[in-house]
Amino acid sequence: MKIMVVGGGGREHAIIKSIKKNKNVKEIFALPGNGGMAEDATLVPIGAKDIPAIVEFALKEKIDYAVVAPDDPLVLGCVDALEKVGIPSFGPRANAAIIEGSKVFSKNLMKKYGIPTAAYEVFDNAAAALEYVDSCPIPTVIKADGLALGKGVIIATDRDMAKDAVHSIMEDKKFGESGNNIVIEEFLEGPEVSVLAFTDGKCVRPMVSSMDHKRALDNDMGLNTGGMGTVAPNPYYTEAIAEECMERIFLPTIKAMCAEGREFRGCLYFGLMLTKDGPKVIEYNCRFGDPETQVVLPLLESDLLEIMMATSSGNLEKCEVKFASRNACCVIMASKGYPEAYEKGYEIVMDESVKDSVFVAGASIKDERLLTAGGRVLGVTAVEDSLGEAIESAYRKVECVRFENAYYRRDIGAKAMAALGGKN
């Protein structure tokens, strides 16, 4: 089989490495991919949002199956375009990808179908939003409606900060058209959990839970990033909570989307907060999370490509989805200065022994040398029997990867270990 993976980050590298395990896969193309994937896939210089060029390439190469991984091409209808020319694809169609593409849509969906989430108000003009901020409970959460590279959410700890957020998003257009509408919602407290789930629009098969670390600096300090590391499973996510989420959140969401004529097939990401009133949805994503994928897929014992194809064809119920009863830790190595200004172009050197454990997110190749080309450069993942062992192993492997200006958090998994009472 010839497989095409649309996207170019660490998530896509993890997907490609997992798909490669299928013995029927003869060639994988990454569009556009990045330099760090060159040993695992053929790189094709076509941007993830260039849908006409993606379709043209797929037809020319007679692609058997496509995986559309990032949010932008999904929301723009990449799966629709590929299916229209007869190429089966993993990922939701555009009318279902709206669950991430519009926070206003997703909040209204949850309200209509009784899916637990934070209380909220929607605004389409800054004056009304500013007036609401004068009296709403503080802290509050302000979200741009559309896609904003994961940066369109601001937690305002005082009214001045909330007003600045409204001005920045709605008037200064910090996130462009994504800020034409905003959601102002209740600030929830409790442990956060990420749960990715395969779904074919009927059956829901949750993957192992994970815990992301969004802040740039140790002890959850500094700016929000795309994610500085993850562990799986998340110790706060017990079997009882998992059953409650399936009954009150996962299945109701899939049924709600079908009732709206927006059947969702692909990977649906549930960002959850375990509040004193029970689990509530913080956000939906219409695809695999990054860097959650880098700890979830290494624990998958079943065949990823078979699961994806069953998801696309509506036969997920007949497909085995099994995860190892082990633990994984991923430490992101970033360029110093990320998520703000940073330098790139430094050579990346890694020991041969850790290459299988590295998922590259931002790198290029020049004169046969691998160079840094992004803020988040790569993720280093370890899988062990216990969480403590996985964390220690991941950090040992980090020492085997070197590039100038490298930065990484040194406390990935510490919160999870505390939840376990420090037990290994």
C-alpha positions in Angstrom: 0.0 0.0 0.0 1.0 3.6 -0.7 0.1 5.9 2.2 0.0 9.7 2.4 0.2 11.6 5.7 -0.7 15.3 5.5 1.2 17.4 8.1 4.7 18.1 9.3 5.1 17.9 13.1 6.0 15.5 15.8 2.4 14.2 15.8 2.7 13.2 12.2 6.1 11.6 12.8 4.6 9.4 15.5 1.7 8.5 13.2 4.1 7.6 10.4 6.3 5.5 12.7 3.3 3.6 13.9 1.8 3.1 10.4 5.2 1.7 9.2 4.7 -1.3 11.4 2.0 -2.6 9.0 3.6 -5.2 6.7 1.4 -4.2 3.8 2.8 -0.6 3.7 5.3 -0.2 0.9 5.8 3.6 0.9 4.7 6.6 3.0 4.7 10.1 1.7 4.7 13.1 4.2 3.2 16.4 2.9 5.2 18.4 3.7 6.8 16.5 6.6 10.1 17.8 8.0 13.7 16.9 7.7 13.6 14.6 10.7 11.1 12.3 9.0 13.3 11.7 6.0 14.4 8.2 7.1 10.7 7.1 7.7 8.9 8.7 4.8 9.3 10.4 1.4 9.1 14.2 1.9 6.9 16.1 -0.5 7.1 19.9 -0.5 3.3 20.5 -0.6 1.8 22.6 2.3 -0.8 21.0 4.5 -3.4 23.6 3.5 -2.8 23.4 -0.3 -5.7 21.0 -0.9 -5.8 21.1 -4.7 -2.1 20.2 -4.8 -2.6 17.5 -2.2 -5.4 15.9 -4.3 -3.4 16.2 -7.5 -0.4 14.4 -5.9 -2.6 11.7 -4.4 -4.1 10.9 -7.8 -0.7 11.1 -9.6 0.9 8.7 -7.1 -2.2 6.4 -6.9 -2.3 6.7 -3.1 -4.2 3.9 -1.5 -5.0 5.7 1.8 -4.5 9.2 3.2 -4.2 10.4 6.8 -5.0 14.1 7.3 -3.6 15.0 10.7 -3.6 18.8 11.4 -6.7 20.9 12.2 -6.4 23.4 9.3 -6.7 21.1 6.3 -9.5 19.1 8.1 -11.5 22.3 8.7 -10.8 23.4 5.1 -12.3 20.1 3.7 -9.2 18.1 2.8 -10.9 14.8 3.5 -14.0 15.8 1.5 -11.7 16.7 -1.5 -9.8 13.4 -1.3 -13.0 11.3 -0.9 -14.5 13.1 -3.9 -11.8 11.6 -6.1 -12.1 8.2 -4.6 -9.2 8.2 -2.1 -10.3 6.9 1.3 -9.0 9.1 4.2 -8.7 9.2 7.9 -10.1 12.3 9.5 -13.5 14.1 9.7 -15.1 15.9 6.8 -15.3 19.7 7.1 -18.9 19.7 8.4 -17.7 17.6 11.4 -14.3 19.2 11.8 -16.3 22.4 12.8 -16.3 20.9 16.3 -12.8 22.3 16.6 -13.1 25.0 13.9 -15.7 27.0 15.8 -15.7 27.2 19.6 -19.1 28.9 19.4 -20.5 25.8 17.5 -19.0 23.3 20.0 -20.2 25.3 23.1 -23.7 25.6 21.6 -23.7 21.8 20.8 -22.9 20.9 24.4 -25.5 23.2 25.7 -28.2 21.8 23.3 -27.5 18.2 24.1 -26.7 18.5 27.8 -23.0 17.6 27.6 -21.2 19.0 30.8 -19.0 22.1 30.1 -18.3 25.5 31.6 -21.0 28.1 31.6 -20.4 30.7 28.8 -21.6 33.6 26.8 -20.9 34.4 23.1 -20.2 37.8 21.7 -19.8 39.2 18.2 -18.9 42.8 19.1 -16.3 44.1 21.5 -18.5 46.7 23.2 -21.0 44.0 24.5 -18.1 41.8 25.5 -16.4 44.6 27.5 -19.6 45.4 29.3 -20.0 41.7 30.3 -16.4 41.6 31.6 -17.3 44.4 34.0 -19.5 42.1 36.0 -18.5 38.5 35.2 -16.8 36.2 37.7 -13.0 36.5 37.8 -10.9 34.6 36.8 -12.5 34.0 33.4 -11.5 32.3 30.2 -11.7 34.2 26.8 -11.5 32.2 23.6 -11.3 33.2 20.0 -14.0 31.3 18.0 -11.8 29.9 15.3 -8.5 28.2 14.9 -5.5 30.1 16.3 -2.6 27.6 16.4 -3.6 26.6 19.9 -3.0 30.1 21.2 -6.5 31.6 21.1 -7.3 30.9 24.7 -6.5 33.5 27.4 -7.1 32.9 31.2 -7.7 36.3 32.6 -7.0 36.6 36.3 -8.3 40.2 36.6 -10.7 42.5 34.7 -8.0 44.6 33.1 -6.4 41.4 31.6 -9.9 40.3 30.4 -10.5 43.6 28.7 -7.0 43.5 27.1 -7.9 40.1 25.8 -11.1 41.3 24.2 -9.4 44.3 22.6 -6.5 42.1 21.3 -8.8 39.4 19.9 -11.7 41.4 18.6 -10.3 44.8 17.7 -6.6 44.3 17.0 -7.4 40.9 15.3 -4.5 39.1 16.9 -5.8 35.9 15.5 -7.3 37.3 12.3 -10.8 36.3 11.3 -10.8 33.7 14.1 -11.5 36.5 16.5 -14.7 37.9 14.9 -16.6 36.0 17.6 -15.5 35.1 21.1 -16.6 32.9 23.9 -16.2 34.1 27.5 -16.6 31.2 29.9 -16.5 30.1 33.5 -13.0 29.3 34.9 -13.0 25.6 35.9 -10.7 24.1 38.4 -9.4 20.6 38.8 -6.9 18.1 37.1 -6.8 18.3 33.3 -7.0 15.1 31.3 -6.6 14.5 27.5 -8.5 11.6 26.0 -8.1 10.8 22.3 -10.8 8.5 20.8 -11.2 6.7 17.5 -14.8 6.9 16.3 -16.6 5.9 13.1 -19.7 8.0 14.0 -21.3 5.1 15.9 -18.7 3.2 17.9 -16.3 5.1 20.2 -12.9 3.5 21.2 -11.0 5.8 23.7 -7.2 5.6 23.6 -5.1 5.6 26.8 -5.5 8.9 28.7 -2.6 11.5 29.0 -1.5 14.6 30.8 -0.1 17.5 28.9 2.3 20.2 30.2 1.4 23.5 28.4 3.5 26.1 30.2 7.0 26.8 28.9 8.8 26.7 32.3 9.1 24.3 35.2 6.4 24.3 37.9 3.8 25.3 35.3 5.3 28.8 35.0 5.8 30.9 31.9 3.8 31.3 28.7 1.4 28.8 27.2 2.9 26.7 24.5 1.8 23.9 22.1 2.9 21.5 24.8 6.3 20.8 26.5 5.7 17.2 27.3 3.2 14.5 28.2 2.8 11.3 30.2 0.3 8.5 29.8 -1.8 7.2 31.3 -3.0 10.1 33.4 -3.3 8.9 37.0 -6.3 11.1 37.8 -8.3 9.3 35.1 -9.7 6.3 37.0 -11.9 3.5 35.6 -14.9 5.1 37.3 -14.2 8.5 35.7 -13.7 6.8 32.3 -17.1 5.1 32.6 -18.7 8.4 33.5 -17.1 10.2 30.6 -18.2 7.5 28.1 -21.8 7.7 29.4 -22.1 11.5 29.8 -19.6 13.0 27.3 -18.1 10.7 24.6 -21.2 8.8 23.3 -23.5 11.9 23.7 -21.1 14.0 21.7 -21.0 11.4 18.8 -24.7 11.1 18.9 -25.2 14.9 19.0 -23.0 15.3 15.9 -25.0 12.6 14.0 -28.3 14.3 15.1 -26.9 17.5 13.6 -26.1 15.8 10.3 -22.4 16.0 11.0 -21.3 12.4 11.5 -17.7 12.4 12.9 -15.3 9.8 11.7 -11.6 10.0 12.7 -9.9 10.9 16.0 -11.9 13.1 18.4 -9.8 14.7 21.2 -11.6 15.4 24.4 -9.9 18.0 26.7 -11.4 17.4 30.1 -11.4 19.1 33.5 -12.1 16.8 36.5 -14.1 19.4 38.6 -15.7 18.8 42.0 -19.0 18.6 40.1 -17.6 15.8 37.8 -15.8 15.8 34.5 -16.5 18.6 32.1 -15.4 19.4 28.5 -12.8 22.2 28.2 -12.4 21.8 24.4 -12.8 19.4 21.5 -10.1 18.9 18.8 -11.0 17.2 15.5 -7.7 15.3 15.4 -4.8 13.7 17.3 -3.3 16.0 19.9 0.3 17.1 19.9 2.3 16.0 21.9 -0.3 13.6 23.3 0.1 11.4 20.2 3.8 10.9 21.0 2.9 9.0 24.3 -0.4 7.4 23.2 0.7 5.6 20.0 3.9 4.0 21.5 1.5 2.3 23.9 -0.8 1.0 21.1 -0.5 -2.8 20.6 -3.0 -3.1 17.8 -2.4 -2.1 14.1 -2.9 1.7 13.7 -3.5 1.5 10.0 -6.1 -1.2 10.3 -7.9 0.9 13.0 -7.8 4.0 10.8 -9.2 2.1 7.8 -12.0 0.6 10.0 -12.8 4.0 11.3 -13.1 5.4 7.7 -15.3 2.5 6.6 -17.6 2.5 9.6 -16.4 -0.9 10.9 -14.6 0.2 14.0 -16.7 -2.1 16.3 -15.2 -5.2 14.6 -11.6 -3.9 15.0 -9.3 -4.6 17.9 -8.0 -1.5 19.7 -5.6 -2.6 22.5 -3.1 -0.6 24.5 -0.2 -1.9 26.6 -0.6 -1.7 30.4 2.6 0.3 30.6 3.6 4.0 31.0 5.0 6.5 28.6 6.7 9.9 29.0 7.6 12.4 26.3 9.9 15.3 26.9 9.8 18.1 24.3 13.2 19.7 23.4 12.6 23.2 22.2 14.6 26.1 20.9 15.5 28.5 23.7 13.1 31.5 23.6 10.1 29.4 22.4 7.1 30.3 22.3 8.4 33.8 21.5 11.5 34.6 19.5 14.1 31.9 18.9 17.1 31.1 16.7 17.2 28.2 14.3 19.6 26.5 12.0 21.6 24.6 14.6 22.7 21.0 13.9 20.9 18.2 15.7 23.0 15.2 16.7 21.6 12.1 18.3 22.9 8.7 19.4 21.8 5.9 17.1 20.4 4.1 20.2 17.6 6.7 20.7 16.5 7.4 17.1 13.5 5.1 17.4 12.4 7.1 20.5 12.6 10.5 18.8 9.7 12.2 17.1 10.9 15.3 15.1 8.6 18.4 15.0 10.7 21.2 13.6 13.8 20.3 11.5 15.3 20.7 8.0 18.0 19.0 6.1 20.9 20.9 4.6 24.1 19.2 3.2 23.0 16.0 4.8 22.8 17.6 8.2 19.7 17.8 10.3 19.1 21.4 11.5 16.7 23.0 13.9 13.8 24.7 12.1 11.1 25.4 14.7 10.2 26.3 18.3 9.4 22.8 19.3 12.2 20.8 17.7 11.5 17.2 18.8 10.1 15.0 21.4 11.9 12.1 23.2 9.6 9.3 24.4 10.2 6.4 26.7 7.9 3.4 27.5 8.5 1.5 30.7 6.5 -0.6 33.2 6.1 2.2 35.8 5.6 6.0 35.4 8.7 6.7 37.4 10.8 4.5 35.2 9.3 6.0 32.0 10.2 9.5 33.3 13.8 8.6 34.2 14.3 6.8 30.9 13.0 9.7 28.9 15.4 12.1 30.5 18.3 9.7 30.0 17.4 9.6 26.3 17.2 13.4 26.2 20.9 13.5 27.2 21.6 11.5 24.0 20.2 14.3 21.8 22.2 17.5 21.3 21.7 20.8 19.6 22.8 24.3 20.5 20.2 26.5 22.2 18.2 23.4 23.3 15.7 23.9 26.1 13.4 21.5 27.9 11.4 21.3 31.1 12.9 19.2 33.8 9.6 18.4 35.6 7.6 16.5 33.1 5.5 13.9 34.9 6.2 15.4 38.4 2.6 16.3 38.9 1.5 12.8 37.8 4.0 11.2 40.3 2.6 13.4 43.1 -0.9 12.2 42.2 0.4 8.6 42.7 1.8 9.6 46.1 5.3 9.4 44.8 4.9 5.6 44.2 6.9 4.3 41.3 
